[in-house]
Amino acid sequence: MQTTTVGVPTSDGMADAYLVRPHGDGPFPATLMFMDAFGLRPRLAEMAEHLAARGYLVLVPNLFYRAGRAPLVDLSGLGDPTQRGALFEKLSPMIGALNRDTIARDTAAYLDFLAAQPGVAPGPVAITGYCMGGMNALRAIEAHPDRIAALASFHAGRVVTDAADSPHLRLGSVTGELYFGHADNDPSMTAEQIATLEKALDAAGVTYRSEVYTGAHHGFTQADTPMYDEQAAERHWAALFDLLDRTFRR
């Protein structure tokens, strides 16, 4: 496979991104991967390559591109749980700068970029997201239901909030299938919030699966953090490939 760093033109500037292309000529189904708060780094490239090894062309954009190219913070202490607070203090303004409208505009640019790639299969793409990327991936499929056929969201936070534009309140536009893999005892997505999300999904008539990964912590897929859980991460790959392979009938 081939992994390159590319620039994606958007209405607000150039977004740097990983583009991972499988071996061969295609056509390859396309997948968007929305990063966690720590941004583009070797772990996300590795995860995208794992998808590409199964024949998917993957784009992993830097959602924080308005603040600069990745990496935007020093990630040398990412494996030290005592430094998480200091990291999030720097990242919080970038996380907060992303809203429903910016994600909708940016996603349109990412989808246009993918559609223009040689060897990409025509038609809708799939999207997967991690942590804050899971919440923003839900915003993306809500904004572009005709262009995104499926969503897989893992240990996402802030999917259910008290805000008027909370993602769980805008599910009525979604036509694709959704999968949610929640972390157990996650303060950013509590059992009460999960129940609220599932009630909203049912009311909207969305096809979905929502599962709690018992014993897994928020961030369980990220092998470069102390939250990594190998068993939960393997379960996430199985769920993700099940959704993708069915979506693209592979």
C-alpha positions in Angstrom: 0.0 0.0 0.0 1.0 3.6 -0.3 0.7 6.2 2.5 1.3 9.9 1.6 0.6 13.2 3.2 -1.6 15.3 1.0 -3.3 18.7 1.0 -7.1 18.9 0.7 -8.4 22.3 -0.4 -11.3 23.6 1.7 -13.1 26.9 1.9 -11.0 27.9 5.0 -7.6 26.8 3.8 -5.6 23.7 3.0 -6.1 20.6 5.3 -3.2 18.3 5.6 -4.2 14.6 5.6 -3.0 11.1 5.3 -4.1 9.3 2.1 -3.6 5.6 2.2 -4.1 3.7 -1.1 -4.3 -0.1 -1.3 -2.1 -2.1 -3.7 -3.6 -2.5 -7.2 -5.7 -0.4 -9.5 -9.1 -0.6 -7.8 -11.8 0.4 -7.9 -11.5 0.8 -4.1 -14.4 1.8 -1.8 -13.5 5.0 0.0 -13.4 5.7 3.7 -13.0 8.8 5.8 -11.3 8.4 9.2 -11.8 11.3 11.7 -9.0 11.6 14.2 -9.1 11.7 18.0 -8.1 14.9 19.7 -4.4 14.0 19.6 -4.4 14.4 15.8 -2.4 13.0 12.9 0.4 10.8 14.1 1.9 7.3 13.4 -0.9 5.5 15.2 -3.6 6.9 13.0 -1.5 6.2 9.9 -1.1 2.6 11.1 -4.9 2.3 11.6 -5.6 3.7 8.2 -3.1 1.2 6.7 -5.0 -1.6 8.4 -8.1 -0.5 6.6 -6.2 -0.2 3.3 -4.9 -3.7 3.7 -8.5 -4.9 3.3 -8.9 -2.9 0.1 -10.2 0.4 1.3 -8.9 3.8 0.2 -8.6 5.9 3.3 -8.4 9.7 3.9 -7.5 10.9 7.4 -7.8 14.7 7.5 -6.3 17.0 10.2 -9.5 18.4 11.6 -7.5 21.1 13.3 -6.0 22.4 10.1 -7.2 26.0 10.7 -4.7 26.1 13.6 -1.8 24.7 11.5 -0.3 21.5 10.2 -0.1 18.4 12.4 1.3 17.8 14.9 0.0 20.9 16.7 1.2 19.9 20.2 4.1 18.0 21.5 3.0 14.4 21.7 6.2 13.0 23.2 4.4 12.6 26.6 1.3 10.9 25.1 2.0 7.7 26.9 2.2 9.4 30.3 -1.2 9.6 31.9 0.0 12.5 34.1 0.5 14.7 31.1 -3.0 14.3 29.6 -4.4 17.3 31.4 -1.7 19.6 30.0 -2.3 18.2 26.5 -6.0 18.7 26.7 -5.5 22.3 28.0 -3.8 23.0 24.7 -6.2 21.0 22.5 -9.5 22.2 24.0 -9.7 25.5 22.0 -9.1 23.5 18.8 -11.8 21.0 19.8 -14.2 23.8 20.6 -13.6 25.6 17.3 -15.2 22.7 15.4 -19.0 23.0 15.1 -21.8 21.6 13.0 -21.3 24.1 10.2 -17.5 23.8 9.9 -17.7 20.1 9.9 -20.3 20.1 7.2 -18.2 22.4 5.0 -15.0 20.5 5.6 -16.6 17.1 5.0 -17.9 18.3 1.6 -14.3 19.1 0.7 -13.0 15.8 2.0 -15.6 13.9 0.0 -14.9 15.9 -3.2 -11.2 15.1 -2.8 -11.9 11.4 -2.3 -14.2 11.3 -5.3 -11.5 12.8 -7.5 -8.9 10.1 -6.6 -7.9 7.7 -9.4 -9.2 4.2 -8.7 -11.8 5.2 -6.2 -15.2 3.4 -6.5 -18.1 5.6 -7.4 -20.8 6.3 -5.0 -21.1 7.0 -1.3 -18.2 6.5 1.2 -18.1 5.3 4.8 -16.8 7.2 7.7 -15.2 6.1 11.0 -14.3 8.3 13.9 -12.6 8.1 17.3 -13.2 10.1 20.5 -14.1 13.6 19.3 -13.8 12.3 15.8 -16.7 9.9 16.4 -18.9 12.8 17.4 -17.8 14.9 14.4 -18.3 11.9 12.1 -21.9 11.8 13.2 -22.2 15.4 12.3 -20.7 14.6 8.9 -23.2 11.9 8.0 -26.1 14.1 9.3 -24.9 16.8 6.9 -24.2 14.6 3.9 -26.6 11.6 4.2 -26.6 11.1 0.4 -22.8 10.9 0.2 -22.0 8.8 3.4 -23.5 5.3 3.5 -22.3 4.2 6.9 -20.7 5.4 10.1 -18.7 3.6 12.8 -18.0 5.6 15.9 -15.7 4.4 18.8 -15.4 5.8 22.3 -17.0 9.1 21.1 -17.8 11.8 23.6 -20.2 14.8 23.5 -22.6 12.9 21.2 -25.4 13.8 23.7 -25.3 17.3 25.3 -27.7 19.9 26.4 -26.9 22.2 23.5 -29.5 23.0 20.9 -27.2 21.5 18.2 -26.3 18.3 20.0 -25.6 15.7 17.4 -28.2 13.3 18.8 -30.9 15.8 17.9 -30.2 15.8 14.2 -30.5 12.1 13.3 -33.6 12.5 11.2 -31.6 13.2 8.0 -29.5 9.9 8.3 -30.3 7.2 5.9 -27.1 5.0 6.3 -26.3 2.4 8.9 -24.6 3.5 12.2 -22.4 1.6 14.7 -21.4 2.9 18.1 -18.8 1.2 20.2 -18.9 2.9 23.6 -16.3 2.7 26.3 -17.4 1.5 29.7 -17.6 4.1 32.5 -16.8 6.9 30.1 -17.5 10.3 31.7 -17.9 11.9 28.2 -20.6 9.3 27.2 -22.3 8.0 30.3 -24.9 5.2 30.5 -27.6 7.8 30.7 -26.3 9.6 27.6 -26.0 6.2 25.7 -29.7 5.5 26.6 -30.7 9.0 25.3 -28.8 8.4 22.1 -30.4 5.0 21.5 -33.9 6.5 22.2 -33.2 9.2 19.6 -31.9 6.7 17.1 -35.1 4.6 17.6 -37.3 7.6 17.2 -35.5 8.6 14.0 -35.9 5.1 12.5 -32.1 4.8 12.0 -30.6 1.4 11.4 -27.9 1.0 14.1 -26.0 -1.1 16.6 -24.9 0.4 19.9 -22.6 -1.6 22.2 -20.8 -1.0 25.4 -17.3 -2.5 25.6 -17.2 -3.7 29.2 -14.1 -2.8 31.1 -12.7 -0.6 28.3 -11.7 3.0 28.9 -12.2 6.0 26.7 -9.6 5.9 24.0 -9.3 2.1 24.0 -8.3 1.8 20.3 -5.3 4.1 20.6 -2.2 1.9 21.1 0.1 4.9 21.8 -1.9 5.9 24.9 -2.3 4.4 28.4 -6.0 3.8 27.6 -5.3 1.1 25.0 -7.1 -2.2 25.5 -6.0 -4.8 23.0 -9.0 -7.0 23.4 -11.4 -4.1 22.9 -9.4 -2.8 20.0 -9.6 -6.2 18.2 -13.4 -6.2 18.9 -13.6 -2.7 17.3 -11.8 -4.0 14.1 -14.2 -6.9 13.8 -17.2 -4.6 14.2 -15.8 -2.0 11.8 -15.0 -4.5 9.0 -18.4 -6.2 9.5 -20.0 -2.8 8.8 -17.8 -1.8 5.9 -17.9 -5.2 4.2 -21.7 -5.3 4.3 -22.0 -1.7 3.2 -19.9 -2.3 0.2 -21.1 -5.9 -0.3 -17.6 -7.3 -0.1 
